[in-house]
């Protein structure tokens, strides 16, 4: 928690620092070119200075390689307004129109050093590399910066132009309001209402919910610590008896034992905080800058948060020690001096108490989940976070109430079993205080695994219930231009696919069968702005969709097949929906798929034959290209498509070179769609991997807890072990006894963990949406069978090694 809070605070710059990192010493930023700055009333009063910064995310092409997603910047480096935007690490800033400053990764890819000349194809020319640096606000961004570059060589539709203005005097509040109304960005130093210590990047909502996880984690650790302190107080029973015999009161003994938890918590919390801060100080900040994607100028330590962490840790440890201390302090003096811990009757009030706490906790979590969907404000989030903590703690408390009852039930059931099973069960029941804590800790681990896999399984179930956009072997390059008209209608026009995009997709999906995707456009309401796109069903499209024979017959009869949810169903396999024809609305019939489809979702959810489209006099245009691979796309290919998609959205090529095809003037009312559609479901997290991770983590933690419990039990039950050895118990009997104890504890904990983890999670998911709930059968079987069995095997092996080192004839304190 210390490291997370410090990194979050330090990597999220303050408002003033963030502004200066992005815009230097500017007082105002106008998102218009310098030539248009006069359109702002009083924007440039006498004595004001203004400079223009051009930027675009583009592709740089060298003779033998291509660099993707490079930030191309043009700004006057000799003007003090832009000081601080670029962090210069070596060399100098560029001058004129042929010098360039590169980020380290760009320089490495081009294999150049300061003083070398770089030849580029796009933008064409020879450029001298004079400096090395990064963007202060985004140090991991690939950068190619120049002081001057012809604006006509940059595409307007890929260009961001900003005008930075420096005022001679601070503007009046009225002027600031005027600038804001015109869309200008004002420097925070001119706005007194901005708190210099706040950061929009780390909202209080996120930090508040971070405390939910931290508090519940400490509660879980506290349960484990309680078991440890329960055993340690058992080892100190003789000391407790001596204190009591010398006149110490019950309160003094209780405070003495609880103080051990306080000192342990203080030492552990302060040590953890110190280790975290030292580790942050010794780790290069470049690592965290790359991790967070922003610059860390210095570590900002939140002492209030660190104090809260220390207090929380001390409090958790104190409570964990105080609970068993109350029991130990009430043990009679002679019994304590003898080192015995009497086992009293389990209070039956724990049953209604535990059920009430569990029900109330689940109810609070449901309320928080339902309210969180509608509330995003800071104050509301803080209240919900507090309620979430209370709900989680109530569920854990309900489990704690059930643990002594479970241990008591183990003793009663074991009394009816023969031989070593009876001995193991009674041994567990005699150390109820210690074993109840261990049982709760194991159950809490299992409940967490059940909750996590329930949430993930339900999410995957929803995803798998939805049809994929396209089959696993298909990639679609969509290419359309939609122009808005003054009357609110829209005109959809074809758009040529960028050759670079097509070449990149063909390289990722070689040997693909290529076909043209065509669509028919129809108005489906009296409002002309609303239209629908029907994919024309040529042979390649029908083969790709994987229609069954029944659905093919229905499609041939109606000429249309659709899966649009908003249409009105007339019967089980037909839909009627309105379509405009000759200015009149009429209904056409469409078939509904009866059998599962490889794909019929998104823009592919309405398929029409070309004959039907012609008969309805619909507009038919090309809308892209379909590439179908001979084999399903691999995860590696999907990853490459993801990267290509992100690069393409950022803009592949922003330059204009002689010989380029003329581009139409940019129309602000035209929306250009050129992207990729492919099925990403194969990259989903496999359910088997989710279950495997959950069971593995639960197994490791269970082994640790059981090992600690059995080790402490061995220390406390020395007399019992000596008696067994004296009456002739073999080492194999003692080993099997340890294995049975581990098996019973792990299996009993699993039985408690399943409802404890599933019920609150299922109720919370149901409160937030209507998605189906998937029961985690694999994780459940793993907790009920695999974890207990492996835990028993581990206990058997550990006991074997222990007994091999010991001389069974020396049952003395020295041997222990």
N, C-alpha and C positions, 0 to 999 in steps of 0.2 A: 504494500500500500504506500509506503514511503517513496519508493522509486517511481511508482505510477503517478502519484500526485506531483512529485517534483518535476518529472519529465513533462507532464501535461501543462503545468504552470509555466515552465521555462520555454517550451516549444510553441506556446501560444503567445505571440507578441502583444504588448499593450497597444491600444488604439493608436497612440502617437508614433510608436516605433514601427508598427505595421504600415502606417501611411508613409512614413519617410523611407522605409525599405522599398516601397512600390513607386513612390512619386518624388523622391528626393526632398528638396526644400521648398517645393511648390506650396503656395497658399490655396490654390484652387485648381481643380482638374476639370476641363471641359471635354466631353467626349465627342468632339467635332474637330475637323482639320483646322489648321492655323488660318487658312484662307477664309473660313466661315466664322471665325471667332467674333467678328464685328457684329454678328447677328445677336449677340448677347448685350443687352443694354448695360452700359457702364462697366462692361467686363474688363476693359483695359483703360483705366483712368491714366492720367498723366503720370509718367514715371514708372508704370507697370511694365514688366517684361514677360514675354510669352515665347515658349519654344514648343516645337512639335516632336512627338515621339511616335514612330510607326512600328508596329509589331505584327507578326503573323506566325502561326505554327505551320511549318511547311516541310518540304523534302528538299534536301540538297543533293545534287547529282554531280559526282566527280567522274573523270574518264573511266575509272574501273570499279566504282562502288557508289552506293546510294545510302545516304543518311536520312533516317525517318524521324519525324516529329521533332524538328529542330526549331527553337525559338529564334526567328530572324528579327533583329532589332536595328532600328535606325534612329539615332539620337545625337544631339550635339554635345559631345563629351567635354568640350571646352567651356561649356556654360555651367556655372555653379548650381543652377537649379537642379540638375540631375545628379549632383553629388550624393552618393550613398545608394543609388539604384543598383550599381554593379560593384561587387567586391573584387578589386584588382589584386591578384596574388603574385603576379610576375609580369615584367615588361612594363609597357605604358599603354595608355588609351589611344585609339586610332584617330587619325586626322585625314581629311580629304576623302576621296571616293574610291580608293583602292586598298586602304588598310583595314584590317579586321581584328577583332578581339574574339578569342574562342574559349569555350569552357574546356576543362581538361579532357572530358570524354570525347568531344568533337576533335580536339587536337590529336588524341590517341588514335581515333579511327582514321583520320587523314594522314597519320604518321608524319607529323610536321613538328618543328620546334620554332621558337621565337626567332624571327629573321628569315624564315623560309617563305617561299612564295607558293600559294595554293592555286591550282587551276581547277575551275569548276565549269561544268557544262550548263547547269541551271542553278543559280544565275550565271550566265556565261561570263568569263573574264578571268584575269589573273589578280589574286588578292594577296597582299603581304600580311603575314601573321606577326603582329607587333605586341600582343598582350594576352595574358592568361587570366581569366576571371570567371565569376559566376554571378547569377542574379542573387542579390541579397535576400530577397523574399522567397526565392525558390532555388536553393543552391544545387539541387539535383537535376535541374532542367538543362538540356542540351542547348547551348547558346552560340550564335554567330552574330556579332554586333558590329555595326559600322557607324561612322560619323556622318556619312552622306551617301545617298543612293537615289537614283532617279525614281520618282514616285510612279511614273508611267510604266515602269517595268514591274510593278506589283499589281496583282489582280484586286480590283475594288471589292469583290465579294469575299475575299479572304483577308482583308486588311483591317486592322484596328488602328484608328488614328486618335491620339489624345493630345490636347494642348495643355501644357503646364504653365500656370501663371503665377508670378511673384509680385505681390503688391508692395508699393513703397511704404504704405501705412496700413494698419489694420482696418478692414471695412467695418462699417456700422452694422448693427443688427438688422436694420432694414435692408441694406445691401445684401447681407448674407441670405436673408429670406428670399430676396429676388433671385439670387444665384441658384438657390436650391429649387425654386419653382421652375427654373430653366433646365434642370437636370444636372447641374454642376455638382462636383464633389468638393466639400470644404475640408481643409486641414483641421484635424482635431484640436490643435493648439488655439485655433480661433473660435472654438466652441467650448466655453467654460463648463457646460453641462456634462461633458464627457469626462468620466472618471479615469485618470491615468492608470489606475491599477486594475482595470477590468479588461476582460478579453472576451470577445464574442465567440472565439473558437473553443472555449471551454465553458459551456453554459452551466449555470448552477444546477440545472435539471440533470445533466449527465453526472456531475459530481455527487448529487444527492443519491442517484440510483447506484453509483459506485459504492456508497456507504452501505446500501442494502446487501450487496454481495459480501462486503467486508465484514459487516456485523454478523451475518449468518455463518460466514466462514469461521469467525472467532467463536461463535456459539458451538459449531461442530468440534473445533479444537478443544473448547472448554469441556465438552462431554468426555473426550478422550483423556484430558488432563484430570478430570474428576476421578476416572477409574485409576489413574496412576497415583493420585493423592490418597485414594481409598486404600490402596495397597501399602503405600508408604506409612500411613497412619497405623495400619495393622502391624507393621514392623516396629513401630514405636509404642506398641501397647505397654511394654514393660516400662518405658519412660513415663507414659501417661499414668501408670499405676504408681510409680515412685513420686510423681508430682502430687497425685491425689493423696498418697499416704503422708506426705509432708504438709498437708493442709491447703493445697491449691484448690481454688474453687473451680466449678465446672466452666464458668465463664472465662477464667484465666487460661485453662487448658484449651478451650475452644479458640480463644484469641491467639494463643501461642501457635497452634497448628495452622490457623488461617493466615497468620503472619508469614509463615513459610511460603504460602502461595503468593502473597503480596511481594515479598522479596524476589521470588522466582520470576513473577510477572514483570517487575521493574527491571530486573537484570536482563531478561529476555527481550523486552520491548526496547529498552535503550540500546542494547547490543545490536538488535536488528536494524534500528534506525541508523546507528553509527555505521554498520556494515553497508547499508544501502547508500548512504551519502558518500562514504569512502569509495565504493565501487563506481558511483556516478562520476566522482572526481577523477578517478584513475582511468576510466574508459574514455577514449577519444570522443569528443563531441560530434565528430563527423559521422560516427556510427549512428547516433540518435538523430542527426539531421537527415540522413538518408532514410532512416526508419520512419520519421514523422513527416518528411518532405518539406521541412522549413528550417530556417536558421535558428540556432540557439546561441545567442550572444553571451549569456551568462546563466548560471544556475540560480533560479529564484526559489528560495526555500520558504515554504509556508509553515511558519512556526505554530500557528494556530492549529493547522491540520496535524502536524507532528505531535503536538500536545494532546490532541484528541486521540490519536493513535496510541500514544503511551498510556493515557488514562484508561482507554478501552482495554488494552492488553493487561494492565494491572488489575482492573476490575474483573475481567474474565478469569484470571488466574486466582484471584482472591476468592471469588465465588466458588470456583472449582475446588479449592482447598477447604472452604468453610463448610460445604455440604457434608463430606465425610467426617469433618472434624466434630460436627454436632453429635454424630453417632458415637464416635470414639470417646468424647468427653463424658458421655453418660454411662459408660461401661463401669461396673462396680470395681472397686480398688483391687480386691483379691483376684478377680477374674483377669483384670488387666495385668497384674503382676505375674500371673501364670502364663501370659501371652495368648489368652484365649479371646475370641470374639464371639459372643453369644449371638445366635440367630433368632430374632424375635418373630412374631407372627406378622405377615404382611398386612397392612391396613386395607380393608376391603373398600375404603373410600377412594382408593386410587383408581378403581374401575370407573365410577361416574366422573371423577375429576379428569382422568385421562381422556375419556370420550368427549367431555365438554371442551377441554382445551383443543383437542384435535379438530372438532367440528367448528369451533370459533375461529381457529387459525385458518382453516380452509375457507370459511366464509369471508374472512378479511382479505385473503388472497384473491378470491373471486371478485369482491367489490373493487379492489385496487385494479385488477385487470380490466374490468368493465369501465371504470372511471378513467383509466389511462388512455383509452382509445379516443376520448373526447376532450381531455384536458392536457394542454401542452405548456401552460404557464408555469413560471418558476415556483410561485407560492403553492399552487396546487400540486406540483410535482414533489415538493418537499413534504407536504402532508401525506401524499400517497406513498412516498418512500418510507416514511415513519410507520405507516400502517402495514406496509409490506414486511418490514422488519418485525413488527409485532406479530403478524400472521405467521411468518416463518418460525419465530421463536415459540409461538403457541403450539405449532405442529410438533416441533422438537420436544417441547415440554410434555406433550401428550405421549410421545414415544418413551420419554423417561419414566412416566408413570406406569407404562405397560411393562417395562423391563423387569422390575422386581417380581411382578406377577408371573412373567414368563419363566424366570429362574425358579420361582416357587413351584410352578407347574412341572418343570423339569424334574425337581426333586420328588414330587408325588408320583409322576409317571415312572421314574427310575426305580422307585421302591417296589414296583411290581415286576421289574425285569430281573433276569437271572445273572449271576456271575459278575464279570467285570463291567457290564453295562450298568448294573445297579450301583456298583462302587463309583463309577465315573459320574453318574447323575447325582448321587448324594454328595460327592466331593464338590461339584459345581454349586449345589444348593447350599452347602455349609458356608461357602464364601460368597454369599449373595451380594453384599455391598460391592465387592470388587468385580464380580462377574456381571452384575447388572450394568455397571458402567461400560465394561468391555462389550457386552451385548448391544447396548445402545449405540456405541461408537461404530460397531460393525453394521448394525441396521441402518444407521444414518448414511454410511458409505453406500450400502446397497440401494437405499431410497433415492439417493442422488443419481445413481446409475439408472434406476427405473424412470425417474422424472426426466432425465436428459434424453433417454432413448424414446420415451413416449412422445416428447415434443418433436424430436427429429423424425420419428416414424410417422407421426400425424402429418407433418409438413410434406414428407416424401409421398405419402398416400394421396394428398391433395394434388401434388404435381403429376403423379402418375395417372390420376383419374382424368386429367385434362389431355386432350389429344395434342400431339406435337404439331408444330407449325408445318413442318415438311418431314419426309422420311429421313432416316439416318444417313442415306447416301446422296443427299441432294443439297445443293447450294443455289439460292436464287439471288441474282443481282437485280434489285428493284431500281427502276429509273423512271421518274415521273416529275412533271412540273405542274403545280396547281396554282392558278391565278384567280385571285378574288376580284369580283366585279363590284361596281358601285351599288348595284341593287341587292347585294348580299349573295348572289349566286357565285358559282365557281366553275372555271373551265379547266379541265384536265388535259394536258398535252404530253406527247411523248418527249423524251429527253435522251440524247445520245449518251451512251455509257462512256465514261472516261477510259481510254485505252490502257492507262496504267493500272486502273482497278481490275479490268478484265484480265490483263496479263498476270497480275499478282494472284488472282483467284485460280487461274489455270495452272500456275506454278505450284500452288498448294494442293490442288485436286487434279493431278495429271490423268490423262486418258479418259477424261470425262466426256460423256455424250452431251452435246450442246444443242439446245432448242430455244426458240423464241417464245417468251410468254406474252400472250395477248389478252386484253381485257375488253369487256363491253361495259359501257357506262350508262346507267339509267337513273333518272330521278324517281324517287320512291315516295314523294309526298307533294303536297301542294306548295311547300316551301322550296324554291328552286335551289337553295343552298345545300339541300340534303340529297345526296346521290349515293348510289351503290355500285360497287365494282364486281362484275362477274368474270371469273377466269374462264376463258374459252377452252373447251375440252377437246384438244387434239389428241392424237394417239399417245404421244409422250406423256401428256398430263394424266390421262386415264390410267396408263400403266403405273405412273408414279403414285397415284392415289390408292391403288390397290382395291378397287371396288369389287365386291363379290358379284357372282352371277345374278343374284336377285336384285342387287342395287343397279347393276348395269341395265337389266331389263326395265326397271322403273325409270332410270334416266333416259333410256331410249324412248319410252312412252311419253314422258313429260317434257323432255328437252332441258330440264333444270333439276339439279339436286343441291340441297343446301342444309346447313346445320346452324343457321343463325338463330340465337335464342330469343330475339325480340319479335320474331314472326308469330302469327296466330296459328295454332294447330287446329285444323278442322277434323282430322281423324288420325289414326295411329301412324299412317305413313304418307300423309300429304300435308303440304302447307300452302296457304294462299297469302300472297302479300301484294300490296299495291305498287303499280308502276305506271309512270306517265307515258301515254302514247297519243300523239297528235293533240297535246294539250289537255287530254282527259286522263283521269285515273282509271285504271282497270286492274283486275286481279289476274295473276297468272298462277298456274299450279306448279308446285315443285315437289319432287320426291324427297323423302327423309330417309337417311341411311338406316337399314335394319341391322347390319352387321358392323362390327368394329372396323374402323378405317385405319390405314397407315397414317393418314393425315387428312384432316378436314377442319382446320381452325384458322383464325385470323383472316387474312385477306383471301385465303383459299376456301373459305367456308361457303362460297356460293359458286357453283360450277354450271355453265350454260353451254349448250352446243352452238356452233357457229350458225347453223340453220335457224335456230330459235332467235338468236340475236339479230340476224338479218330480217326475219319476219317481223320482229318488234321494232325495227328501224332504230336500233341502238347504235351509238358511236363506238367503233372498234378501233383500238390503238395498240401499238406495241408498248409494253410496260417493263421490259427487262429481259433477262436471259436466264435459262434454267440449265444448270450443269449437274449431270447425274453420274456419279462415280460407279465403276464396276463393283466396288466393295463398300461396306459401311465406313463412314469417316472415323478415323482413329482419334483418340484423345489428343494426340500430338497435332493432327490436322485441325481439330477444333480450336486448340490453343492458338495456332497460327492465324486462324480466321478471326478469333477474338482480337488479337493484336492488330490485324489488318483493319478490322472494323473501327477500332479506336483511333488508329492513325488516319483513316479516311475521314472520320468525323472531324478530326483536328485540321484536315486539309493536307492533301498530299503535295500539291505543287501550287505555289502562290506567285509564280513568276510569269512574265510575259516576254517571250523571245521572238525574234524575227522568224517568220514562217509558221508561227502558231495559228491555228484556226481561229478566226474572229469569233468573239463571244458576244452574245447580246448584252445590252446594257442591263445592269442590275435593277430589278424592279422590286421595291419593298413589299409589293402586294403579291409577289410570287413566292411560293414555297417549293423548294427543290428537294426532292426525295431521291437519294441515290445511296443505297445501303445494301447490306447483306441479310438474307434470311436463311437460317439453317437450324437444325434440331440440336439443342444443347443438352438434352436429357441424358445422353451417355456420360456426360461429365459430372452428373450429380453424385453426391457422396453416397457410395454404396451402403445399403442398409446393413449388410453383413459386417462391413468395416466399422460402422457405428456401434453395433452390438459387441463386436470384438474388443474395441477400445474400452467401452463401458465395463465389460466383464473383466478385462485385464486390469484396469485401474482398481476396480473393486477387489479383485483377487490380491493385488499387491498390498493394498491398505489393510485388507482382512488378515493377511499373513503377518503384517507388522503388529497389528493390534493383538492378534491371538498369541504371537510370540511373546509380546510384552506381558500379556495376562498370564500365560503359562509360566514365564520366568518368575514373575512376582509370586505366583501361586506356589512354585517350587520352594521359594524362600519361606513363605508363611506356613506351608504344610510339611515342614521338615520332620516333625514328630510323626505325622501320618506315614510318611515315606519310610522312616526308620522302623516303624512297627511292621509295615508290610515286608520290609527286608528281613526283619527278625523272625517273622513267622514263615519265611521261606518263599516269598514272592520272587519270581525270576525276573531278570532284566527285561525279557520280552513282555511280561505282564505290565511292568511299569511303562514300557514304551507304548503298548496298546492302550493303556489308561490315558496317556497324554494325547494319543491320536483320537480317542473317543471324545475326550473333553473338547478338542478343537472341532471335531465333526459336529457335535451337538451345539456348540456355541454358534458356528457358522450357519448351520441349517436353521436354527431357531431365529437368528438374526434375519435370514432371508425371508422367513415367513412373516416377520414384522415389517420388513422393508418394502415388500410388494404393495400392500395397500397404502402404506404411508407415502410412498413415492407416486403411485398411480392416481389415487383419488384426488389429491389437490391439483395435480397437473391436468388431469382430464377436466376437472371442474373449471379450472382457469381458462383452458382452451375453449371450452364450451361457452364461457361468458364473453369471450372476445369475438368469436365467429361461429358459424354453423358448420365448420369443417368436421369431417368424420374423425373419430378417435381410433388410433391404431394401438392395440395392446402389444407391448414389447415381449412377445413370447420367447424369442431367442435369449434376451437378457434375463428373463425370468427363469428359464431352464438353466441358464448358466449360473445364476445365483443359487438355485436350489440343488443343483447336481454338481456342476464343475467346480465351483468355488469351495463348497464343503469337502469334496473328495480331495482336491489338491491341497487344501489346508490340512486335512488329516494326514496326507502323505508327507507333507513338509514337517508336521509335528512329529510324526513317527521317525523321520530321518534325523531331525534335530535331537530328539531324545536318544536315538541310537548313538550319535556322536558324543553326546554328553556322558552316557553311561560307559562308553569305552574309555573315557578319560578318568573315570572315577573308580575307586576300589570299593566294590559293593560291601566289603567287610569292614570298612572304616566309616561307619555311619556316625560321624562326629561333627561338631561344629566346625572343626578345622577343615574337614572334607567339604562342607558346604561353602 
